[in-house]
Amino acid sequence: MGFKVIIPARFASQRLPGKPLLDIVGKSMVQRVYEQALKSLANDVVVAVDDHRVYDAVVGFGGNVCMTSQDHPSGTDRIQEVASIFGYEDNQIVVNIQGDEPLIPPEVINQVAANLELHQVQVATLSEPIECLEDFVNPNIVKAVTGEDECALYFSRAPVPWPRDSKARSLPTGIRAQKHLGIYAYRVSFLNQYVTWSPAAIEEVEKLEQLRILIHGVRIHTGQSCMPIPPGVDTEQDLQRVIEFVEQDG
């Protein structure tokens, strides 16, 4: 059956308005993400948009695009609408790549889809070790705690697991803190369930929609990424860093 990639690309952004259309060395952000996805083993790649400007841009570079509602509360809801429009079967694997990840390696796209298949779960995602204290205490970096089966126990913006006996702030010893990476693979049957659930109180406190999944008892396999994923673009500084990387890479 293989897997399909859906890239939610909303036009609105509080910090970077029109983010999908920002120029990165002659190509829009959304085109860069789309081209990285095409390098994966996906048998189809679709951009899910909510604005005709982004729609026209994707058509302009020859991409596969689907217009979706402007009212979705999350990217997951937008992905479910695309799966419904295209009539994907319940067992179909769909990989969600955020529309602001222009440098995402195709290898990790393949990895998260394979993990979903291998571990027979409804949702899979990835993490990587946190190497410095600054990242550990940064609330913008989401931490993942997993069990022996590599399935998530919890996600938080707080520094977890917190070393209780440390007199000075430090990384935990004997266990590596993990940064959650914002790439997911789902079964369509799960997506159809997810959109019927109301936001959970704990989800709204942490502002992490994956907690809604855990609250409903669904396992999320959280494997360690096979390679580093360069940071996405949330700020003007992020954008300039990506531009510099692309220019250097040629």
Secondary structure, DSSP 8 states (H G I E B T S, - for coil): --EEEEEEE-S--SSSTTGGG-EETTEEHHHHHHHHHHTSS-SEEEEEESSHHHHHHHHHTT--EEE--S--SSHHHHHHHHHHHHT--TT-EEEEE-TT-TT--HHHHHHHHHHHHHHT-SEEEEEEE--SHHHHT-TTS-EEEE-TTSBEEEEESS-SS--TT-SS----SSS--EEEEEEEEEEHHHHHHHTTS---HHHHHHT-THHHHHHTT--EEEEE-SS-------SHHHHHHHHHHHHHH-
